[in-house]
Amino acid sequence: MSALQAGNTSHNYEVIPNWAKVPENVTLGYTHGIEVDGADRFYLFHTGTPSVVVFDRNGQYLNAWGEEFEGGAHGFYLHKDAGGEFLYVTDTDKGIMVKTTLTGEHLLTIGTPDLPEIYDAERKFVPTDVAVAPNGDIYISDGYGQSWVHQYNALGDYIRSWGGKGSEVGQFACPHGISVDLRRGEPELYVADRGNHRIQVFTLEGQFKRAFDHDMDMPCSFYFYKDEMYFPDLFSRVTVFDKHDRLIAHLGEDRQAKSQEGWPNLDKAYYRANKFSSPHGICVDSRGDVYVAEWISDGRLTKLARR
């Protein structure tokens, strides 16, 4: 039988389901994030325990850590700078962002901003994603709380905030994902304004530049690879844009999935290896292979090997 395929003529992939060999001592929860380091080691972030699971590019298990993030594991970003490679994670249960080493040592923790006009006992800070600029500034999106973006310096000192709930330019309805784009020379901040079904783009100082809502439905997060931007669309596909924010391909699209009873936790008989149901996290390795983590209660991981 021929291998399952996904993509189009310019972006053609072989589908490799169940790519990761998860050991028996790891119980997967919602597989929210996946990242790859410079050695093509993969870091999976999920709500089960241990919450960070490390694999090689063939899916062989290497190690696991991060029991402290059980239940709240959500945003996940691997950043490379002159000091090395670091993971930045958000915990929606604890309401924190944590910077760690690749082996799990905590280096910095940022909690609820001291902004009483935005946050109090009822109005919680629930961070969903994090990004880092070339100068080390940290951007945290409060996607499940009050729909703000907060900026800090590399030491965790507060700089500024912008946003608030709404549909006007610069406002958000769940800024679920956030990332710094370096493809155009001048860095830009991309925000997946998921509840408004759009992406907004800002300067690193928070000034609005543009927004677009074509060829997407519920954008979750971003991964930049060469001149391309990959993002998981929670409503059942992965999307690839070029550096001009134009569509290249939809991968694994299943427009019926979200209308199924019980979505995203569907009967296992529904799933098809070459179709996505609820993609939430994504990364691309040095060879251009794509790795997708889905928002499903016991996890789902798929590799798309570039052909």
C-alpha positions as a Markdown table, in Angstrom:
| # | Residue | x | y | z |
|---|---|---|---|---|
| 1 | Met | 0.0 | 0.0 | 0.0 |
| 2 | Ser | 1.4 | 3.4 | -0.9 |
| 3 | Ala | 2.3 | 5.9 | 1.9 |
| 4 | Leu | -0.3 | 8.5 | 2.9 |
| 5 | Gln | 0.3 | 11.9 | 1.5 |
| 6 | Ala | -0.5 | 15.5 | 2.6 |
| 7 | Gly | 0.0 | 18.9 | 1.0 |
| 8 | Asn | 0.2 | 20.1 | -2.6 |
| 9 | Thr | 2.7 | 20.0 | -5.5 |
| 10 | Ser | 5.1 | 22.5 | -3.9 |
| 11 | His | 4.7 | 21.2 | -0.3 |
| 12 | Asn | 4.3 | 17.4 | -0.5 |
| 13 | Tyr | 4.6 | 15.3 | 2.7 |
| 14 | Glu | 4.5 | 11.6 | 3.7 |
| 15 | Val | 2.3 | 11.3 | 6.7 |
| 16 | Ile | 3.9 | 9.4 | 9.7 |
| 17 | Pro | 1.2 | 8.9 | 12.4 |
| 18 | Asn | 2.2 | 7.9 | 15.9 |
| 19 | Trp | 5.7 | 9.1 | 15.2 |
| 20 | Ala | 6.7 | 9.5 | 18.9 |
| 21 | Lys | 7.3 | 6.4 | 20.9 |
| 22 | Val | 5.8 | 7.5 | 24.3 |
| 23 | Pro | 7.1 | 5.3 | 27.1 |
| 24 | Glu | 4.7 | 3.6 | 29.5 |
| 25 | Asn | 5.7 | 5.7 | 32.4 |
| 26 | Val | 4.5 | 8.9 | 30.6 |
| 27 | Thr | 0.7 | 9.5 | 30.5 |
| 28 | Leu | -0.1 | 12.0 | 27.8 |
| 29 | Gly | -2.6 | 14.7 | 28.3 |
| 30 | Tyr | -3.6 | 17.5 | 25.9 |
| 31 | Thr | -0.5 | 17.8 | 23.6 |
| 32 | His | -0.4 | 21.6 | 23.5 |
| 33 | Gly | 3.1 | 22.4 | 22.2 |
| 34 | Ile | 6.1 | 20.9 | 20.4 |
| 35 | Glu | 9.5 | 22.5 | 19.7 |
| 36 | Val | 12.8 | 21.4 | 18.1 |
| 37 | Asp | 16.4 | 22.3 | 19.2 |
| 38 | Gly | 19.5 | 22.8 | 17.1 |
| 39 | Ala | 20.3 | 19.1 | 17.3 |
| 40 | Asp | 16.8 | 18.0 | 16.0 |
| 41 | Arg | 15.7 | 16.9 | 19.5 |
| 42 | Phe | 12.0 | 17.4 | 20.0 |
| 43 | Tyr | 10.3 | 18.7 | 23.2 |
| 44 | Leu | 6.7 | 17.9 | 23.7 |
| 45 | Phe | 4.6 | 20.0 | 26.2 |
| 46 | His | 1.4 | 18.3 | 27.4 |
| 47 | Thr | -0.9 | 18.5 | 30.4 |
| 48 | Gly | -0.1 | 15.0 | 31.6 |
| 49 | Thr | 3.0 | 14.1 | 33.6 |
| 50 | Pro | 5.9 | 14.5 | 33.2 |
| 51 | Ser | 4.9 | 17.5 | 31.1 |
| 52 | Val | 8.0 | 17.8 | 28.9 |
| 53 | Val | 8.9 | 14.7 | 26.9 |
| 54 | Val | 12.0 | 14.7 | 24.7 |
| 55 | Phe | 12.5 | 12.6 | 21.6 |
| 56 | Asp | 15.0 | 12.3 | 18.7 |
| 57 | Arg | 13.9 | 12.9 | 15.1 |
| 58 | Asn | 13.0 | 9.3 | 14.7 |
| 59 | Gly | 10.6 | 9.5 | 17.6 |
| 60 | Gln | 12.8 | 7.5 | 20.0 |
| 61 | Tyr | 12.2 | 8.6 | 23.7 |
| 62 | Leu | 15.2 | 10.3 | 25.3 |
| 63 | Asn | 14.0 | 11.7 | 28.7 |
| 64 | Ala | 11.2 | 13.6 | 30.4 |
| 65 | Trp | 10.8 | 16.2 | 33.1 |
| 66 | Gly | 8.4 | 19.0 | 34.2 |
| 67 | Glu | 6.1 | 17.4 | 36.6 |
| 68 | Glu | 5.3 | 20.8 | 38.1 |
| 69 | Phe | 3.5 | 21.8 | 34.9 |
| 70 | Glu | 1.0 | 19.0 | 35.0 |
| 71 | Gly | -2.5 | 20.2 | 34.2 |
| 72 | Gly | -1.5 | 23.8 | 33.2 |
| 73 | Ala | 1.0 | 23.1 | 30.4 |
| 74 | His | 0.1 | 25.3 | 27.4 |
| 75 | Gly | 2.4 | 27.8 | 25.6 |
| 76 | Phe | 5.8 | 26.5 | 24.6 |
| 77 | Tyr | 8.7 | 28.3 | 22.8 |
| 78 | Leu | 12.3 | 27.4 | 22.3 |
| 79 | His | 14.5 | 30.4 | 21.9 |
| 80 | Lys | 18.2 | 30.5 | 20.7 |
| 81 | Asp | 20.5 | 33.3 | 21.6 |
| 82 | Ala | 24.2 | 33.9 | 22.3 |
| 83 | Gly | 23.8 | 32.2 | 25.7 |
| 84 | Gly | 22.4 | 28.9 | 24.2 |
| 85 | Glu | 18.9 | 27.4 | 23.8 |
| 86 | Phe | 16.2 | 27.9 | 26.3 |
| 87 | Leu | 12.5 | 27.0 | 26.7 |
| 88 | Tyr | 9.8 | 29.5 | 27.6 |
| 89 | Val | 6.6 | 27.9 | 28.9 |
| 90 | Thr | 3.2 | 29.1 | 30.2 |
| 91 | Asp | 1.1 | 27.4 | 32.8 |
| 92 | Thr | -2.5 | 28.3 | 32.6 |
| 93 | Asp | -3.4 | 26.8 | 36.0 |
| 94 | Lys | -0.7 | 28.6 | 37.9 |
| 95 | Gly | -0.9 | 31.8 | 35.8 |
| 96 | Ile | 2.9 | 32.0 | 35.2 |
| 97 | Met | 5.5 | 32.1 | 32.5 |
| 98 | Val | 8.7 | 30.2 | 33.2 |
| 99 | Lys | 12.1 | 30.3 | 31.4 |
| 100 | Thr | 14.0 | 27.0 | 31.7 |
| 101 | Thr | 17.1 | 25.3 | 30.5 |
| 102 | Leu | 16.6 | 22.4 | 28.0 |
| 103 | Thr | 16.9 | 20.0 | 31.0 |
| 104 | Gly | 14.2 | 21.8 | 33.1 |
| 105 | Glu | 16.2 | 24.2 | 35.5 |
| 106 | His | 14.0 | 27.2 | 36.2 |
| 107 | Leu | 15.8 | 30.5 | 35.4 |
| 108 | Leu | 13.0 | 33.1 | 35.5 |
| 109 | Thr | 9.3 | 33.2 | 36.5 |
| 110 | Ile | 6.8 | 35.9 | 35.6 |
| 111 | Gly | 3.3 | 35.9 | 37.2 |
| 112 | Thr | 0.3 | 38.2 | 37.1 |
| 113 | Pro | 1.3 | 41.8 | 36.1 |
| 114 | Asp | 0.9 | 44.4 | 38.8 |
| 115 | Leu | -1.9 | 46.1 | 36.9 |
| 116 | Pro | -4.9 | 46.5 | 39.2 |
| 117 | Glu | -6.9 | 48.2 | 36.5 |
| 118 | Ile | -6.8 | 44.9 | 34.6 |
| 119 | Tyr | -6.3 | 42.2 | 37.1 |
| 120 | Asp | -8.0 | 41.4 | 40.5 |
| 121 | Ala | -9.5 | 38.4 | 42.3 |
| 122 | Glu | -12.1 | 37.9 | 39.6 |
| 123 | Arg | -10.1 | 39.0 | 36.5 |
| 124 | Lys | -7.4 | 36.4 | 36.2 |
| 125 | Phe | -4.1 | 36.4 | 34.3 |
| 126 | Val | -4.1 | 33.1 | 32.2 |
| 127 | Pro | -1.1 | 33.2 | 29.9 |
| 128 | Thr | -1.3 | 31.1 | 26.7 |
| 129 | Asp | 1.9 | 31.8 | 24.8 |
| 130 | Val | 5.3 | 33.6 | 25.0 |
| 131 | Ala | 7.7 | 35.0 | 22.5 |
| 132 | Val | 11.2 | 36.5 | 22.7 |
| 133 | Ala | 12.7 | 39.4 | 20.7 |
| 134 | Pro | 16.3 | 39.5 | 19.4 |
| 135 | Asn | 17.2 | 41.9 | 22.3 |
| 136 | Gly | 15.8 | 39.4 | 24.9 |
| 137 | Asp | 12.5 | 41.2 | 25.6 |
| 138 | Ile | 9.8 | 38.8 | 26.5 |
| 139 | Tyr | 6.2 | 39.0 | 25.3 |
| 140 | Ile | 3.4 | 37.1 | 27.0 |
| 141 | Ser | -0.1 | 36.8 | 25.6 |
| 142 | Asp | -2.9 | 36.6 | 28.2 |
| 143 | Gly | -5.2 | 34.6 | 25.9 |
| 144 | Tyr | -7.5 | 32.9 | 28.4 |
| 145 | Gly | -7.7 | 35.8 | 30.8 |
| 146 | Gln | -8.2 | 39.4 | 29.9 |
| 147 | Ser | -6.8 | 39.4 | 26.3 |
| 148 | Trp | -3.7 | 41.6 | 26.8 |
| 149 | Val | -0.1 | 41.4 | 25.6 |
| 150 | His | 2.6 | 42.2 | 28.2 |
| 151 | Gln | 6.2 | 43.1 | 27.4 |
| 152 | Tyr | 9.1 | 42.6 | 29.8 |
| 153 | Asn | 12.9 | 42.8 | 29.4 |
| 154 | Ala | 15.2 | 39.8 | 29.6 |
| 155 | Leu | 15.4 | 40.1 | 33.4 |
| 156 | Gly | 11.6 | 40.1 | 33.8 |
| 157 | Asp | 11.2 | 43.8 | 34.4 |
| 158 | Tyr | 7.8 | 45.1 | 33.2 |
| 159 | Ile | 7.9 | 47.5 | 30.1 |
| 160 | Arg | 4.4 | 47.9 | 28.7 |
| 161 | Ser | 1.0 | 46.3 | 27.8 |
| 162 | Trp | -1.6 | 46.7 | 25.1 |
| 163 | Gly | -4.8 | 45.1 | 24.0 |
| 164 | Gly | -8.0 | 44.4 | 26.0 |
| 165 | Lys | -11.1 | 42.5 | 24.9 |
| 166 | Gly | -12.8 | 43.6 | 21.7 |
| 167 | Ser | -12.7 | 43.4 | 18.0 |
| 168 | Glu | -11.2 | 46.8 | 17.1 |
| 169 | Val | -7.7 | 47.2 | 15.8 |
| 170 | Gly | -5.3 | 46.5 | 18.6 |
| 171 | Gln | -7.9 | 44.7 | 20.7 |
| 172 | Phe | -8.2 | 40.9 | 21.1 |
| 173 | Ala | -10.6 | 38.1 | 21.6 |
| 174 | Cys | -8.2 | 35.5 | 22.9 |
| 175 | Pro | -4.6 | 36.4 | 21.8 |
| 176 | His | -3.8 | 32.7 | 21.9 |
| 177 | Gly | -0.4 | 32.7 | 20.2 |
| 178 | Ile | 2.4 | 35.1 | 19.9 |
| 179 | Ser | 5.7 | 35.1 | 18.0 |
| 180 | Val | 8.5 | 37.4 | 16.7 |
| 181 | Asp | 9.0 | 37.3 | 12.9 |
| 182 | Leu | 12.5 | 38.1 | 11.6 |
| 183 | Arg | 11.9 | 37.4 | 7.9 |
| 184 | Arg | 11.6 | 41.0 | 6.7 |
| 185 | Gly | 14.6 | 42.5 | 8.3 |
| 186 | Glu | 12.7 | 44.6 | 10.9 |
| 187 | Pro | 11.3 | 42.3 | 13.6 |
| 188 | Glu | 7.5 | 42.2 | 13.9 |
| 189 | Leu | 5.3 | 40.7 | 16.5 |
| 190 | Tyr | 2.6 | 38.3 | 15.2 |
| 191 | Val | -0.4 | 37.7 | 17.4 |
| 192 | Ala | -2.9 | 34.9 | 16.8 |
| 193 | Asp | -6.1 | 36.7 | 17.7 |
| 194 | Arg | -8.0 | 33.4 | 17.7 |
| 195 | Gly | -11.5 | 34.5 | 18.9 |
| 196 | Asn | -11.5 | 37.2 | 16.2 |
| 197 | His | -10.4 | 34.7 | 13.5 |
| 198 | Arg | -7.5 | 36.9 | 12.5 |
| 199 | Ile | -3.8 | 37.6 | 12.9 |
| 200 | Gln | -2.6 | 41.0 | 14.0 |
| 201 | Val | 0.9 | 42.3 | 13.5 |
| 202 | Phe | 2.7 | 44.9 | 15.7 |
| 203 | Thr | 6.0 | 46.6 | 16.1 |
| 204 | Leu | 8.1 | 45.3 | 19.0 |
| 205 | Glu | 6.9 | 48.5 | 20.8 |
| 206 | Gly | 3.2 | 47.4 | 20.4 |
| 207 | Gln | 2.3 | 49.7 | 17.6 |
| 208 | Phe | -0.3 | 48.2 | 15.3 |
| 209 | Lys | 0.9 | 47.6 | 11.7 |
| 210 | Arg | -1.7 | 45.4 | 9.9 |
| 211 | Ala | -4.2 | 42.6 | 10.4 |
| 212 | Phe | -5.5 | 39.9 | 8.0 |
| 213 | Asp | -8.1 | 37.2 | 8.3 |
| 214 | His | -7.9 | 35.3 | 4.9 |
| 215 | Asp | -7.4 | 31.6 | 4.7 |
| 216 | Met | -7.7 | 30.9 | 8.4 |
| 217 | Asp | -10.3 | 30.1 | 11.0 |
| 218 | Met | -8.9 | 29.7 | 14.5 |
| 219 | Pro | -5.1 | 30.4 | 14.3 |
| 220 | Cys | -3.4 | 29.0 | 17.4 |
| 221 | Ser | 0.4 | 29.8 | 17.2 |
| 222 | Phe | 3.2 | 30.2 | 14.8 |
| 223 | Tyr | 6.4 | 28.6 | 13.6 |
| 224 | Phe | 8.7 | 30.4 | 11.2 |
| 225 | Tyr | 10.9 | 28.3 | 8.9 |
| 226 | Lys | 13.0 | 30.0 | 6.3 |
| 227 | Asp | 10.7 | 32.4 | 4.4 |
| 228 | Glu | 7.5 | 30.5 | 5.5 |
| 229 | Met | 5.1 | 30.7 | 8.4 |
| 230 | Tyr | 3.4 | 27.6 | 9.6 |
| 231 | Phe | 0.4 | 27.8 | 12.0 |
| 232 | Pro | -2.0 | 25.2 | 13.4 |
| 233 | Asp | -5.7 | 26.1 | 12.8 |
| 234 | Leu | -7.7 | 24.6 | 15.6 |
| 235 | Phe | -10.5 | 23.9 | 13.3 |
| 236 | Ser | -8.8 | 21.0 | 11.7 |
| 237 | Arg | -5.8 | 21.9 | 9.4 |
| 238 | Val | -2.3 | 23.3 | 9.3 |
| 239 | Thr | -1.7 | 26.3 | 7.2 |
| 240 | Val | 1.5 | 27.6 | 5.5 |
| 241 | Phe | 1.9 | 31.2 | 4.4 |
| 242 | Asp | 4.7 | 32.9 | 2.6 |
| 243 | Lys | 6.5 | 36.0 | 3.9 |
| 244 | His | 3.9 | 38.3 | 2.4 |
| 245 | Asp | 1.1 | 36.6 | 4.4 |
| 246 | Arg | -0.2 | 34.7 | 1.4 |
| 247 | Leu | -1.5 | 31.1 | 1.4 |
| 248 | Ile | 0.9 | 28.4 | 0.2 |
| 249 | Ala | -0.9 | 25.3 | 1.4 |
| 250 | His | -3.4 | 23.8 | 3.8 |
| 251 | Leu | -2.2 | 20.5 | 5.2 |
| 252 | Gly | -4.4 | 17.7 | 6.5 |
| 253 | Glu | -7.6 | 19.6 | 6.3 |
| 254 | Asp | -10.8 | 18.0 | 7.7 |
| 255 | Arg | -13.6 | 20.5 | 7.6 |
| 256 | Gln | -16.0 | 18.0 | 9.2 |
| 257 | Ala | -14.1 | 17.3 | 12.4 |
| 258 | Lys | -15.2 | 20.3 | 14.5 |
| 259 | Ser | -18.9 | 19.6 | 13.8 |
| 260 | Gln | -18.6 | 16.0 | 15.3 |
| 261 | Glu | -20.3 | 15.4 | 18.6 |
| 262 | Gly | -17.8 | 15.6 | 21.4 |
| 263 | Trp | -15.1 | 17.4 | 19.5 |
| 264 | Pro | -12.1 | 17.6 | 20.1 |
| 265 | Asn | -12.3 | 14.3 | 22.0 |
| 266 | Leu | -13.8 | 12.1 | 19.3 |
| 267 | Asp | -14.2 | 8.4 | 19.1 |
| 268 | Lys | -10.9 | 6.9 | 18.0 |
| 269 | Ala | -12.5 | 5.3 | 15.0 |
| 270 | Tyr | -13.1 | 8.8 | 13.6 |
| 271 | Tyr | -9.5 | 9.8 | 13.2 |
| 272 | Arg | -7.6 | 9.4 | 9.9 |
| 273 | Ala | -3.9 | 9.5 | 9.8 |
| 274 | Asn | -3.7 | 12.1 | 7.0 |
| 275 | Lys | -6.3 | 14.4 | 8.5 |
| 276 | Phe | -6.1 | 16.7 | 11.5 |
| 277 | Ser | -8.9 | 17.3 | 14.0 |
| 278 | Ser | -7.6 | 20.0 | 16.5 |
| 279 | Pro | -4.0 | 21.0 | 15.7 |
| 280 | His | -2.6 | 23.2 | 18.5 |
| 281 | Gly | 1.2 | 23.1 | 18.4 |
| 282 | Ile | 3.7 | 22.9 | 15.5 |
| 283 | Cys | 7.4 | 23.0 | 14.6 |
| 284 | Val | 9.6 | 22.3 | 11.6 |
| 285 | Asp | 13.0 | 20.6 | 11.8 |
| 286 | Ser | 16.2 | 21.3 | 9.9 |
| 287 | Arg | 15.1 | 19.1 | 6.9 |
| 288 | Gly | 11.7 | 20.8 | 6.5 |
| 289 | Asp | 9.7 | 18.0 | 8.2 |
| 290 | Val | 6.6 | 19.2 | 10.1 |
| 291 | Tyr | 5.6 | 18.0 | 13.5 |
| 292 | Val | 2.0 | 18.6 | 14.8 |
| 293 | Ala | 0.6 | 18.3 | 18.3 |
| 294 | Glu | -3.2 | 18.2 | 18.7 |
| 295 | Trp | -5.6 | 19.4 | 21.4 |
| 296 | Ile | -7.0 | 16.0 | 22.4 |
| 297 | Ser | -7.4 | 14.7 | 25.9 |
| 298 | Asp | -4.9 | 11.9 | 25.6 |
| 299 | Gly | -2.7 | 13.5 | 22.9 |
| 300 | Arg | -2.1 | 13.1 | 19.2 |
| 301 | Leu | 1.3 | 13.6 | 17.4 |
| 302 | Thr | 1.9 | 13.5 | 13.7 |
| 303 | Lys | 5.0 | 13.9 | 11.6 |
| 304 | Leu | 4.8 | 15.1 | 8.0 |
| 305 | Ala | 8.1 | 14.1 | 6.2 |
| 306 | Arg | 8.9 | 16.5 | 3.4 |
| 307 | Arg | 9.2 | 14.7 | 0.0 |
